[in-house]
């Protein structure tokens, strides 16, 4: 991007000489905060690097994190994390036998992966 800025304006002699002044412009070709577009080869290399990173992760692996608000988030179950607070997790885990039994009893009504 080229920017033109006024350096000075010289009024000069307005007499009979016909000199009405000089406007001096300078051009600046600074490229502040502008990066060059990556080439096709650079983009291709970056894509390959990102694909390597994602293939290193085991699909189906669960990851646990403490959220900003103090809840425990489980990543890897679906598109979004499941986040519950400590008391909620303990209540759910205390009922794990009943939950597993409920799931088995209602399996025919549930949407299963691959159906």
Order of alpha helices (4+ residues) and beta strands (2+ residues): beta-beta-alpha-beta-beta-beta-alpha-alpha
